[in-house]
């Protein structure tokens, strides 16, 4: 097996950088387990949101209530334009 040339490596790096840029711009969310055992959600904002298992379960249980709350208070909330 031959070693890739400098030009081949450079092209591969450019392809990988495009993939990363596309993923960041797409707004896709990504989940990861943190070093301390929490679940981190990336893609909501500048920093990840990290909660532990029990916290995520509690939040998901009240998700319907949160949706109603958000709609009821939409006029008071700052909404991102665009």
PyMOL Python script that loads the backbone (N, CA, C, O; Angstrom):
from pymol import cmd

cmd.read_pdbstr("""\
ATOM      1  N   UNK A   1       0.844  -1.175   0.000  1.00  0.00           N
ATOM      2  CA  UNK A   1       0.000   0.000   0.000  1.00  0.00           C
ATOM      3  C   UNK A   1       0.893   1.243   0.000  1.00  0.00           C
ATOM      4  O   UNK A   1       1.804   1.365   0.819  1.00  0.00           O
ATOM      5  N   UNK A   2       0.623   2.149  -0.915  1.00  0.00           N
ATOM      6  CA  UNK A   2       1.467   3.333  -1.037  1.00  0.00           C
ATOM      7  C   UNK A   2       0.944   4.467  -0.167  1.00  0.00           C
ATOM      8  O   UNK A   2      -0.247   4.553   0.131  1.00  0.00           O
ATOM      9  N   UNK A   3       1.855   5.317   0.223  1.00  0.00           N
ATOM     10  CA  UNK A   3       1.501   6.488   1.027  1.00  0.00           C
ATOM     11  C   UNK A   3       0.791   7.511   0.144  1.00  0.00           C
ATOM     12  O   UNK A   3       1.169   7.686  -1.015  1.00  0.00           O
ATOM     13  N   UNK A   4      -0.228   8.187   0.667  1.00  0.00           N
ATOM     14  CA  UNK A   4      -0.888   9.228  -0.139  1.00  0.00           C
ATOM     15  C   UNK A   4       0.060  10.411  -0.351  1.00  0.00           C
ATOM     16  O   UNK A   4       0.912  10.714   0.484  1.00  0.00           O
ATOM     17  N   UNK A   5      -0.120  11.049  -1.472  1.00  0.00           N
ATOM     18  CA  UNK A   5       0.712  12.209  -1.781  1.00  0.00           C
ATOM     19  C   UNK A   5       0.233  13.413  -0.985  1.00  0.00           C
ATOM     20  O   UNK A   5      -0.856  13.412  -0.411  1.00  0.00           O
ATOM     21  N   UNK A   6       1.063  14.424  -0.967  1.00  0.00           N
ATOM     22  CA  UNK A   6       0.714  15.672  -0.285  1.00  0.00           C
ATOM     23  C   UNK A   6      -0.574  16.255  -0.871  1.00  0.00           C
ATOM     24  O   UNK A   6      -1.444  16.713  -0.130  1.00  0.00           O
ATOM     25  N   UNK A   7      -0.693  16.237  -2.183  1.00  0.00           N
ATOM     26  CA  UNK A   7      -1.885  16.789  -2.845  1.00  0.00           C
ATOM     27  C   UNK A   7      -3.137  15.988  -2.484  1.00  0.00           C
ATOM     28  O   UNK A   7      -4.207  16.566  -2.292  1.00  0.00           O
ATOM     29  N   UNK A   8      -3.011  14.661  -2.390  1.00  0.00           N
ATOM     30  CA  UNK A   8      -4.152  13.832  -2.008  1.00  0.00           C
ATOM     31  C   UNK A   8      -4.578  14.122  -0.570  1.00  0.00           C
ATOM     32  O   UNK A   8      -5.770  14.211  -0.276  1.00  0.00           O
ATOM     33  N   UNK A   9      -3.609  14.268   0.312  1.00  0.00           N
ATOM     34  CA  UNK A   9      -3.921  14.593   1.706  1.00  0.00           C
ATOM     35  C   UNK A   9      -4.566  15.967   1.815  1.00  0.00           C
ATOM     36  O   UNK A   9      -5.509  16.162   2.582  1.00  0.00           O
ATOM     37  N   UNK A  10      -4.052  16.911   1.048  1.00  0.00           N
ATOM     38  CA  UNK A  10      -4.599  18.268   1.055  1.00  0.00           C
ATOM     39  C   UNK A  10      -6.052  18.269   0.563  1.00  0.00           C
ATOM     40  O   UNK A  10      -6.898  18.961   1.130  1.00  0.00           O
ATOM     41  N   UNK A  11      -6.340  17.503  -0.478  1.00  0.00           N
ATOM     42  CA  UNK A  11      -7.699  17.412  -1.011  1.00  0.00           C
ATOM     43  C   UNK A  11      -8.635  16.746   0.004  1.00  0.00           C
ATOM     44  O   UNK A  11      -9.775  17.176   0.182  1.00  0.00           O
ATOM     45  N   UNK A  12      -8.148  15.712   0.655  1.00  0.00           N
ATOM     46  CA  UNK A  12      -8.963  15.016   1.667  1.00  0.00           C
ATOM     47  C   UNK A  12      -9.288  15.944   2.841  1.00  0.00           C
ATOM     48  O   UNK A  12     -10.416  15.958   3.334  1.00  0.00           O
ATOM     49  N   UNK A  13      -8.304  16.710   3.278  1.00  0.00           N
ATOM     50  CA  UNK A  13      -8.514  17.667   4.357  1.00  0.00           C
ATOM     51  C   UNK A  13      -9.553  18.710   3.965  1.00  0.00           C
ATOM     52  O   UNK A  13     -10.416  19.065   4.769  1.00  0.00           O
ATOM     53  N   UNK A  14      -9.473  19.196   2.741  1.00  0.00           N
ATOM     54  CA  UNK A  14     -10.446  20.185   2.263  1.00  0.00           C
ATOM     55  C   UNK A  14     -11.855  19.594   2.270  1.00  0.00           C
ATOM     56  O   UNK A  14     -12.810  20.275   2.644  1.00  0.00           O
ATOM     57  N   UNK A  15     -11.993  18.321   1.856  1.00  0.00           N
ATOM     58  CA  UNK A  15     -13.304  17.660   1.878  1.00  0.00           C
ATOM     59  C   UNK A  15     -13.843  17.546   3.298  1.00  0.00           C
ATOM     60  O   UNK A  15     -15.022  17.802   3.544  1.00  0.00           O
ATOM     61  N   UNK A  16     -12.977  17.160   4.228  1.00  0.00           N
ATOM     62  CA  UNK A  16     -13.411  17.030   5.625  1.00  0.00           C
ATOM     63  C   UNK A  16     -13.821  18.373   6.208  1.00  0.00           C
ATOM     64  O   UNK A  16     -14.800  18.448   6.951  1.00  0.00           O
ATOM     65  N   UNK A  17     -13.093  19.431   5.885  1.00  0.00           N
ATOM     66  CA  UNK A  17     -13.438  20.767   6.381  1.00  0.00           C
ATOM     67  C   UNK A  17     -14.780  21.220   5.834  1.00  0.00           C
ATOM     68  O   UNK A  17     -15.547  21.870   6.544  1.00  0.00           O
ATOM     69  N   UNK A  18     -15.077  20.890   4.584  1.00  0.00           N
ATOM     70  CA  UNK A  18     -16.379  21.237   3.996  1.00  0.00           C
ATOM     71  C   UNK A  18     -17.505  20.519   4.732  1.00  0.00           C
ATOM     72  O   UNK A  18     -18.558  21.101   4.990  1.00  0.00           O
ATOM     73  N   UNK A  19     -17.276  19.248   5.070  1.00  0.00           N
ATOM     74  CA  UNK A  19     -18.286  18.475   5.791  1.00  0.00           C
ATOM     75  C   UNK A  19     -18.576  19.092   7.152  1.00  0.00           C
ATOM     76  O   UNK A  19     -19.737  19.190   7.550  1.00  0.00           O
ATOM     77  N   UNK A  20     -17.548  19.504   7.862  1.00  0.00           N
ATOM     78  CA  UNK A  20     -17.712  20.121   9.174  1.00  0.00           C
ATOM     79  C   UNK A  20     -18.453  21.434   9.038  1.00  0.00           C
ATOM     80  O   UNK A  20     -19.374  21.698   9.811  1.00  0.00           O
ATOM     81  N   UNK A  21     -18.079  22.265   8.078  1.00  0.00           N
ATOM     82  CA  UNK A  21     -18.736  23.549   7.866  1.00  0.00           C
ATOM     83  C   UNK A  21     -20.204  23.365   7.520  1.00  0.00           C
ATOM     84  O   UNK A  21     -21.052  24.105   8.018  1.00  0.00           O
ATOM     85  N   UNK A  22     -20.516  22.389   6.677  1.00  0.00           N
ATOM     86  CA  UNK A  22     -21.901  22.129   6.282  1.00  0.00           C
ATOM     87  C   UNK A  22     -22.719  21.695   7.486  1.00  0.00           C
ATOM     88  O   UNK A  22     -23.857  22.133   7.653  1.00  0.00           O
ATOM     89  N   UNK A  23     -22.152  20.842   8.325  1.00  0.00           N
ATOM     90  CA  UNK A  23     -22.861  20.358   9.504  1.00  0.00           C
ATOM     91  C   UNK A  23     -23.144  21.507  10.467  1.00  0.00           C
ATOM     92  O   UNK A  23     -24.239  21.588  11.025  1.00  0.00           O
ATOM     93  N   UNK A  24     -22.172  22.395  10.668  1.00  0.00           N
ATOM     94  CA  UNK A  24     -22.357  23.525  11.577  1.00  0.00           C
ATOM     95  C   UNK A  24     -23.452  24.453  11.060  1.00  0.00           C
ATOM     96  O   UNK A  24     -24.272  24.940  11.839  1.00  0.00           O
ATOM     97  N   UNK A  25     -23.471  24.698   9.759  1.00  0.00           N
ATOM     98  CA  UNK A  25     -24.445  25.631   9.191  1.00  0.00           C
ATOM     99  C   UNK A  25     -25.835  25.038   9.089  1.00  0.00           C
ATOM    100  O   UNK A  25     -26.813  25.783   9.026  1.00  0.00           O
ATOM    101  N   UNK A  26     -25.952  23.718   9.071  1.00  0.00           N
ATOM    102  CA  UNK A  26     -27.253  23.089   8.884  1.00  0.00           C
ATOM    103  C   UNK A  26     -28.134  23.216  10.119  1.00  0.00           C
ATOM    104  O   UNK A  26     -29.346  23.017  10.035  1.00  0.00           O
ATOM    105  N   UNK A  27     -27.542  23.546  11.266  1.00  0.00           N
ATOM    106  CA  UNK A  27     -28.315  23.652  12.491  1.00  0.00           C
ATOM    107  C   UNK A  27     -28.663  22.299  13.080  1.00  0.00           C
ATOM    108  O   UNK A  27     -29.507  22.201  13.971  1.00  0.00           O
ATOM    109  N   UNK A  28     -28.018  21.261  12.587  1.00  0.00           N
ATOM    110  CA  UNK A  28     -28.289  19.920  13.091  1.00  0.00           C
ATOM    111  C   UNK A  28     -27.855  19.807  14.548  1.00  0.00           C
ATOM    112  O   UNK A  28     -26.806  20.318  14.942  1.00  0.00           O
ATOM    113  N   UNK A  29     -28.668  19.141  15.324  1.00  0.00           N
ATOM    114  CA  UNK A  29     -28.314  18.921  16.718  1.00  0.00           C
ATOM    115  C   UNK A  29     -27.580  17.596  16.848  1.00  0.00           C
ATOM    116  O   UNK A  29     -27.823  16.649  16.100  1.00  0.00           O
ATOM    117  N   UNK A  30     -26.689  17.559  17.804  1.00  0.00           N
ATOM    118  CA  UNK A  30     -25.893  16.368  18.040  1.00  0.00           C
ATOM    119  C   UNK A  30     -25.887  16.084  19.533  1.00  0.00           C
ATOM    120  O   UNK A  30     -25.815  17.006  20.345  1.00  0.00           O
ATOM    121  N   UNK A  31     -25.962  14.816  19.891  1.00  0.00           N
ATOM    122  CA  UNK A  31     -25.966  14.398  21.287  1.00  0.00           C
ATOM    123  C   UNK A  31     -24.665  13.668  21.600  1.00  0.00           C
ATOM    124  O   UNK A  31     -24.182  12.865  20.801  1.00  0.00           O
ATOM    125  N   UNK A  32     -24.110  13.954  22.765  1.00  0.00           N
ATOM    126  CA  UNK A  32     -22.893  13.267  23.209  1.00  0.00           C
ATOM    127  C   UNK A  32     -22.987  13.021  24.709  1.00  0.00           C
ATOM    128  O   UNK A  32     -23.657  13.759  25.432  1.00  0.00           O
ATOM    129  N   UNK A  33     -22.308  11.978  25.162  1.00  0.00           N
ATOM    130  CA  UNK A  33     -22.191  11.735  26.593  1.00  0.00           C
ATOM    131  C   UNK A  33     -20.941  12.479  27.055  1.00  0.00           C
ATOM    132  O   UNK A  33     -19.853  12.281  26.513  1.00  0.00           O
ATOM    133  N   UNK A  34     -21.106  13.331  28.058  1.00  0.00           N
ATOM    134  CA  UNK A  34     -19.989  14.122  28.564  1.00  0.00           C
ATOM    135  C   UNK A  34     -19.059  13.267  29.411  1.00  0.00           C
ATOM    136  O   UNK A  34     -19.386  12.135  29.767  1.00  0.00           O
ATOM    137  N   UNK A  35     -17.896  13.826  29.728  1.00  0.00           N
ATOM    138  CA  UNK A  35     -16.921  13.113  30.565  1.00  0.00           C
ATOM    139  C   UNK A  35     -17.501  12.752  31.922  1.00  0.00           C
ATOM    140  O   UNK A  35     -17.140  11.728  32.501  1.00  0.00           O
ATOM    141  N   UNK A  36     -18.402  13.591  32.435  1.00  0.00           N
ATOM    142  CA  UNK A  36     -18.979  13.359  33.756  1.00  0.00           C
ATOM    143  C   UNK A  36     -20.259  12.528  33.710  1.00  0.00           C
ATOM    144  O   UNK A  36     -20.891  12.313  34.743  1.00  0.00           O
ATOM    145  N   UNK A  37     -20.651  12.054  32.512  1.00  0.00           N
ATOM    146  CA  UNK A  37     -21.801  11.171  32.409  1.00  0.00           C
ATOM    147  C   UNK A  37     -23.110  11.865  32.115  1.00  0.00           C
ATOM    148  O   UNK A  37     -24.167  11.240  32.203  1.00  0.00           O
ATOM    149  N   UNK A  38     -23.071  13.138  31.767  1.00  0.00           N
ATOM    150  CA  UNK A  38     -24.281  13.842  31.372  1.00  0.00           C
ATOM    151  C   UNK A  38     -24.504  13.714  29.875  1.00  0.00           C
ATOM    152  O   UNK A  38     -23.626  13.260  29.142  1.00  0.00           O
ATOM    153  N   UNK A  39     -25.676  14.115  29.431  1.00  0.00           N
ATOM    154  CA  UNK A  39     -25.972  14.135  27.998  1.00  0.00           C
ATOM    155  C   UNK A  39     -25.921  15.581  27.542  1.00  0.00           C
ATOM    156  O   UNK A  39     -26.655  16.432  28.043  1.00  0.00           O
ATOM    157  N   UNK A  40     -25.041  15.849  26.582  1.00  0.00           N
ATOM    158  CA  UNK A  40     -24.878  17.203  26.051  1.00  0.00           C
ATOM    159  C   UNK A  40     -25.532  17.301  24.685  1.00  0.00           C
ATOM    160  O   UNK A  40     -25.376  16.417  23.843  1.00  0.00           O
ATOM    161  N   UNK A  41     -26.264  18.383  24.474  1.00  0.00           N
ATOM    162  CA  UNK A  41     -26.882  18.661  23.179  1.00  0.00           C
ATOM    163  C   UNK A  41     -26.115  19.815  22.553  1.00  0.00           C
ATOM    164  O   UNK A  41     -26.026  20.902  23.124  1.00  0.00           O
ATOM    165  N   UNK A  42     -25.569  19.567  21.387  1.00  0.00           N
ATOM    166  CA  UNK A  42     -24.847  20.575  20.626  1.00  0.00           C
ATOM    167  C   UNK A  42     -25.740  21.035  19.484  1.00  0.00           C
ATOM    168  O   UNK A  42     -26.507  20.248  18.929  1.00  0.00           O
ATOM    169  N   UNK A  43     -25.637  22.304  19.138  1.00  0.00           N
ATOM    170  CA  UNK A  43     -26.385  22.822  18.000  1.00  0.00           C
ATOM    171  C   UNK A  43     -27.536  23.734  18.369  1.00  0.00           C
ATOM    172  O   UNK A  43     -28.207  24.264  17.483  1.00  0.00           O
ATOM    173  N   UNK A  44     -27.780  23.930  19.653  1.00  0.00           N
ATOM    174  CA  UNK A  44     -28.832  24.851  20.075  1.00  0.00           C
ATOM    175  C   UNK A  44     -28.328  26.280  20.144  1.00  0.00           C
ATOM    176  O   UNK A  44     -29.078  27.222  19.886  1.00  0.00           O
ATOM    177  N   UNK A  45     -27.086  26.439  20.483  1.00  0.00           N
ATOM    178  CA  UNK A  45     -26.491  27.763  20.636  1.00  0.00           C
ATOM    179  C   UNK A  45     -24.984  27.643  20.642  1.00  0.00           C
ATOM    180  O   UNK A  45     -24.414  26.654  20.181  1.00  0.00           O
ATOM    181  N   UNK A  46     -24.362  28.661  21.167  1.00  0.00           N
ATOM    182  CA  UNK A  46     -22.899  28.695  21.171  1.00  0.00           C
ATOM    183  C   UNK A  46     -22.292  27.598  22.045  1.00  0.00           C
ATOM    184  O   UNK A  46     -21.252  27.031  21.711  1.00  0.00           O
ATOM    185  N   UNK A  47     -22.945  27.309  23.154  1.00  0.00           N
ATOM    186  CA  UNK A  47     -22.447  26.300  24.083  1.00  0.00           C
ATOM    187  C   UNK A  47     -23.427  25.137  24.147  1.00  0.00           C
ATOM    188  O   UNK A  47     -24.621  25.317  23.903  1.00  0.00           O
ATOM    189  N   UNK A  48     -22.933  23.945  24.475  1.00  0.00           N
ATOM    190  CA  UNK A  48     -23.845  22.803  24.606  1.00  0.00           C
ATOM    191  C   UNK A  48     -24.708  22.922  25.860  1.00  0.00           C
ATOM    192  O   UNK A  48     -24.346  23.592  26.827  1.00  0.00           O
ATOM    193  N   UNK A  49     -25.840  22.264  25.815  1.00  0.00           N
ATOM    194  CA  UNK A  49     -26.714  22.147  26.985  1.00  0.00           C
ATOM    195  C   UNK A  49     -26.488  20.750  27.545  1.00  0.00           C
ATOM    196  O   UNK A  49     -26.675  19.758  26.841  1.00  0.00           O
ATOM    197  N   UNK A  50     -26.087  20.670  28.805  1.00  0.00           N
ATOM    198  CA  UNK A  50     -25.787  19.377  29.412  1.00  0.00           C
ATOM    199  C   UNK A  50     -26.647  19.163  30.646  1.00  0.00           C
ATOM    200  O   UNK A  50     -26.663  19.985  31.562  1.00  0.00           O
ATOM    201  N   UNK A  51     -27.359  18.046  30.652  1.00  0.00           N
ATOM    202  CA  UNK A  51     -28.151  17.623  31.804  1.00  0.00           C
ATOM    203  C   UNK A  51     -27.866  16.151  32.052  1.00  0.00           C
ATOM    204  O   UNK A  51     -27.412  15.435  31.160  1.00  0.00           O
ATOM    205  N   UNK A  52     -28.136  15.713  33.264  1.00  0.00           N
ATOM    206  CA  UNK A  52     -27.969  14.308  33.597  1.00  0.00           C
ATOM    207  C   UNK A  52     -29.243  13.542  33.262  1.00  0.00           C
ATOM    208  O   UNK A  52     -30.302  14.133  33.050  1.00  0.00           O
ATOM    209  N   UNK A  53     -29.125  12.231  33.218  1.00  0.00           N
ATOM    210  CA  UNK A  53     -30.213  11.351  32.804  1.00  0.00           C
ATOM    211  C   UNK A  53     -31.538  11.709  33.474  1.00  0.00           C
ATOM    212  O   UNK A  53     -32.548  11.893  32.795  1.00  0.00           O
ATOM    213  N   UNK A  54     -31.537  11.807  34.799  1.00  0.00           N
ATOM    214  CA  UNK A  54     -32.769  12.091  35.532  1.00  0.00           C
ATOM    215  C   UNK A  54     -33.360  13.443  35.142  1.00  0.00           C
ATOM    216  O   UNK A  54     -34.579  13.598  35.071  1.00  0.00           O
ATOM    217  N   UNK A  55     -32.493  14.413  34.891  1.00  0.00           N
ATOM    218  CA  UNK A  55     -32.964  15.742  34.495  1.00  0.00           C
ATOM    219  C   UNK A  55     -33.617  15.699  33.125  1.00  0.00           C
ATOM    220  O   UNK A  55     -34.664  16.313  32.920  1.00  0.00           O
ATOM    221  N   UNK A  56     -33.012  14.978  32.178  1.00  0.00           N
ATOM    222  CA  UNK A  56     -33.616  14.854  30.849  1.00  0.00           C
ATOM    223  C   UNK A  56     -34.961  14.149  30.942  1.00  0.00           C
ATOM    224  O   UNK A  56     -35.914  14.549  30.273  1.00  0.00           O
ATOM    225  N   UNK A  57     -35.053  13.101  31.765  1.00  0.00           N
ATOM    226  CA  UNK A  57     -36.317  12.375  31.913  1.00  0.00           C
ATOM    227  C   UNK A  57     -37.413  13.295  32.463  1.00  0.00           C
ATOM    228  O   UNK A  57     -38.542  13.290  31.973  1.00  0.00           O
ATOM    229  N   UNK A  58     -37.067  14.083  33.486  1.00  0.00           N
ATOM    230  CA  UNK A  58     -38.040  15.023  34.068  1.00  0.00           C
ATOM    231  C   UNK A  58     -38.475  16.063  33.044  1.00  0.00           C
ATOM    232  O   UNK A  58     -39.658  16.390  32.947  1.00  0.00           O
ATOM    233  N   UNK A  59     -37.517  16.579  32.284  1.00  0.00           N
ATOM    234  CA  UNK A  59     -37.834  17.591  31.271  1.00  0.00           C
ATOM    235  C   UNK A  59     -38.739  17.005  30.192  1.00  0.00           C
ATOM    236  O   UNK A  59     -39.704  17.646  29.775  1.00  0.00           O
ATOM    237  N   UNK A  60     -38.436  15.801  29.743  1.00  0.00           N
ATOM    238  CA  UNK A  60     -39.258  15.168  28.710  1.00  0.00           C
ATOM    239  C   UNK A  60     -40.671  14.866  29.203  1.00  0.00           C
ATOM    240  O   UNK A  60     -41.618  14.909  28.418  1.00  0.00           O
ATOM    241  N   UNK A  61     -40.825  14.561  30.488  1.00  0.00           N
ATOM    242  CA  UNK A  61     -42.154  14.298  31.050  1.00  0.00           C
ATOM    243  C   UNK A  61     -43.046  15.529  30.983  1.00  0.00           C
ATOM    244  O   UNK A  61     -44.258  15.406  30.804  1.00  0.00           O
ATOM    245  N   UNK A  62     -42.468  16.701  31.122  1.00  0.00           N
ATOM    246  CA  UNK A  62     -43.266  17.930  31.113  1.00  0.00           C
ATOM    247  C   UNK A  62     -43.200  18.656  29.772  1.00  0.00           C
ATOM    248  O   UNK A  62     -43.600  19.817  29.683  1.00  0.00           O
ATOM    249  N   UNK A  63     -42.700  17.988  28.722  1.00  0.00           N
ATOM    250  CA  UNK A  63     -42.570  18.616  27.400  1.00  0.00           C
ATOM    251  C   UNK A  63     -43.904  19.196  26.897  1.00  0.00           C
ATOM    252  O   UNK A  63     -43.907  20.306  26.365  1.00  0.00           O
ATOM    253  N   UNK A  64     -45.036  18.488  27.044  1.00  0.00           N
ATOM    254  CA  UNK A  64     -46.302  19.087  26.596  1.00  0.00           C
ATOM    255  C   UNK A  64     -46.633  20.393  27.343  1.00  0.00           C
ATOM    256  O   UNK A  64     -47.124  21.350  26.745  1.00  0.00           O
ATOM    257  N   UNK A  65     -46.357  20.416  28.654  1.00  0.00           N
ATOM    258  CA  UNK A  65     -46.592  21.633  29.432  1.00  0.00           C
ATOM    259  C   UNK A  65     -45.677  22.767  28.967  1.00  0.00           C
ATOM    260  O   UNK A  65     -46.088  23.926  28.913  1.00  0.00           O
ATOM    261  N   UNK A  66     -44.441  22.422  28.634  1.00  0.00           N
ATOM    262  CA  UNK A  66     -43.493  23.424  28.148  1.00  0.00           C
ATOM    263  C   UNK A  66     -43.960  23.994  26.818  1.00  0.00           C
ATOM    264  O   UNK A  66     -43.852  25.201  26.599  1.00  0.00           O
ATOM    265  N   UNK A  67     -44.474  23.161  25.931  1.00  0.00           N
ATOM    266  CA  UNK A  67     -44.975  23.652  24.643  1.00  0.00           C
ATOM    267  C   UNK A  67     -46.141  24.620  24.840  1.00  0.00           C
ATOM    268  O   UNK A  67     -46.201  25.659  24.183  1.00  0.00           O
ATOM    269  N   UNK A  68     -47.064  24.287  25.739  1.00  0.00           N
ATOM    270  CA  UNK A  68     -48.194  25.178  26.024  1.00  0.00           C
ATOM    271  C   UNK A  68     -47.682  26.489  26.613  1.00  0.00           C
ATOM    272  O   UNK A  68     -48.132  27.564  26.215  1.00  0.00           O
ATOM    273  N   UNK A  69     -46.749  26.410  27.553  1.00  0.00           N
ATOM    274  CA  UNK A  69     -46.169  27.600  28.179  1.00  0.00           C
ATOM    275  C   UNK A  69     -45.526  28.502  27.131  1.00  0.00           C
ATOM    276  O   UNK A  69     -45.731  29.716  27.143  1.00  0.00           O
ATOM    277  N   UNK A  70     -44.747  27.912  26.224  1.00  0.00           N
ATOM    278  CA  UNK A  70     -44.081  28.702  25.185  1.00  0.00           C
ATOM    279  C   UNK A  70     -45.091  29.425  24.297  1.00  0.00           C
ATOM    280  O   UNK A  70     -44.917  30.603  23.984  1.00  0.00           O
ATOM    281  N   UNK A  71     -46.139  28.720  23.895  1.00  0.00           N
ATOM    282  CA  UNK A  71     -47.155  29.355  23.047  1.00  0.00           C
ATOM    283  C   UNK A  71     -47.912  30.448  23.799  1.00  0.00           C
ATOM    284  O   UNK A  71     -48.195  31.507  23.238  1.00  0.00           O
ATOM    285  N   UNK A  72     -48.237  30.195  25.059  1.00  0.00           N
ATOM    286  CA  UNK A  72     -48.948  31.188  25.862  1.00  0.00           C
ATOM    287  C   UNK A  72     -48.120  32.450  26.085  1.00  0.00           C
ATOM    288  O   UNK A  72     -48.679  33.535  26.242  1.00  0.00           O
ATOM    289  N   UNK A  73     -46.813  32.321  26.101  1.00  0.00           N
ATOM    290  CA  UNK A  73     -45.921  33.453  26.394  1.00  0.00           C
ATOM    291  C   UNK A  73     -45.120  33.930  25.187  1.00  0.00           C
ATOM    292  O   UNK A  73     -44.163  34.689  25.336  1.00  0.00           O
ATOM    293  N   UNK A  74     -45.502  33.496  24.014  1.00  0.00           N
ATOM    294  CA  UNK A  74     -44.756  33.822  22.800  1.00  0.00           C
ATOM    295  C   UNK A  74     -44.576  35.325  22.609  1.00  0.00           C
ATOM    296  O   UNK A  74     -43.532  35.772  22.133  1.00  0.00           O
ATOM    297  N   UNK A  75     -45.580  36.096  22.973  1.00  0.00           N
ATOM    298  CA  UNK A  75     -45.504  37.551  22.829  1.00  0.00           C
ATOM    299  C   UNK A  75     -44.462  38.205  23.722  1.00  0.00           C
ATOM    300  O   UNK A  75     -43.977  39.294  23.414  1.00  0.00           O
ATOM    301  N   UNK A  76     -44.116  37.556  24.818  1.00  0.00           N
ATOM    302  CA  UNK A  76     -43.134  38.098  25.745  1.00  0.00           C
ATOM    303  C   UNK A  76     -41.708  37.627  25.447  1.00  0.00           C
ATOM    304  O   UNK A  76     -40.742  38.176  25.977  1.00  0.00           O
ATOM    305  N   UNK A  77     -41.587  36.616  24.603  1.00  0.00           N
ATOM    306  CA  UNK A  77     -40.298  35.989  24.353  1.00  0.00           C
ATOM    307  C   UNK A  77     -39.568  36.658  23.195  1.00  0.00           C
ATOM    308  O   UNK A  77     -40.183  37.150  22.249  1.00  0.00           O
ATOM    309  N   UNK A  78     -38.265  36.664  23.293  1.00  0.00           N
ATOM    310  CA  UNK A  78     -37.442  37.174  22.200  1.00  0.00           C
ATOM    311  C   UNK A  78     -37.316  36.050  21.176  1.00  0.00           C
ATOM    312  O   UNK A  78     -36.870  34.947  21.495  1.00  0.00           O
ATOM    313  N   UNK A  79     -37.715  36.346  19.946  1.00  0.00           N
ATOM    314  CA  UNK A  79     -37.673  35.338  18.888  1.00  0.00           C
ATOM    315  C   UNK A  79     -36.560  35.688  17.914  1.00  0.00           C
ATOM    316  O   UNK A  79     -36.382  36.849  17.544  1.00  0.00           O
ATOM    317  N   UNK A  80     -35.822  34.678  17.508  1.00  0.00           N
ATOM    318  CA  UNK A  80     -34.732  34.880  16.561  1.00  0.00           C
ATOM    319  C   UNK A  80     -35.328  35.127  15.178  1.00  0.00           C
ATOM    320  O   UNK A  80     -36.167  34.359  14.708  1.00  0.00           O
ATOM    321  N   UNK A  81     -34.896  36.182  14.548  1.00  0.00           N
ATOM    322  CA  UNK A  81     -35.402  36.530  13.216  1.00  0.00           C
ATOM    323  C   UNK A  81     -34.603  35.783  12.154  1.00  0.00           C
ATOM    324  O   UNK A  81     -33.378  35.696  12.241  1.00  0.00           O
ATOM    325  N   UNK A  82     -35.299  35.243  11.147  1.00  0.00           N
ATOM    326  CA  UNK A  82     -34.594  34.621  10.021  1.00  0.00           C
ATOM    327  C   UNK A  82     -34.603  33.213  10.082  1.00  0.00           C
ATOM    328  O   UNK A  82     -34.049  32.553   9.202  1.00  0.00           O
TER     329      UNK A  82
END
""", "prot")
cmd.dss("prot")
cmd.show_as("cartoon", "prot")
cmd.util.cbc("prot")
cmd.orient("prot")
